Amino acid sequence: MGELASESQGSKDLGDVLFQMAEVHRQIQVQLEEMLKSFHNELLTELEKKVELQKLVLLGK
């Protein structure tokens, strides 16, 4: 019975849908990682530089 279910059109369709969902999830993960890298590079790195400059000014160096 399991063999028949794995060969049915419904099972194949479900497998295709699951594969598509996994691919979309992977794409979203990649985009999220790219956005986080961009956020770090564009904002956090600049803020870190400004904090270091402010620290030097406050310490009188």
N, C-alpha and C positions, 0 to 999 in steps of 0.2 A: 504494500500500500504506500509506503514511503517513497519507493522508487517511482510509482505512478504520480505522486504529488510533485516530485522534483522535476518531472517531465511535463507537467501541465502548463498551459499558457499563463494561467494566473500566477504560478510560481515564477515563471520566467519574467513576467511583467513586474512582480514584486522585487525580484533580484535586480532588474534594471533600475527601478526607482531607488532602491537602497544604494546602488552604485552611484547614481546621480547625486543623491543626498550626501554621500561620503565625499564626492568630488567638490560639491559646493562648500561643504564644511572645510575642506582642505584649502580652497581658494580664499575663504573668509579668514582662516588662520594666517595665511600668507599676507593678506592685506592688513590684518591687525598688526602683525610683526613689523611690516613696513611703516605703518602709521606710528607705532611706538618708537621706532628708530628715528623717524623724522621729527617727532615731538621732542625726543631727547636731544637731537642735534640742533634743532632750531630754537628751542626754548630753554631747556635745562642747562645746556652747555653755556649759553649766553648768560643766564642767571648766575651760574657758578663763577664765570669770569667777573661779573659785576660785584659779586660778594667778595671775591678776592681783592679787587681794587678798593672797595670800601674798607676792607680790613686794613689794607696798607695805609690808606688815608687816615684812618682812625688811630693807627699805631704810630703815625708820623714818619713813615718810611718812604 
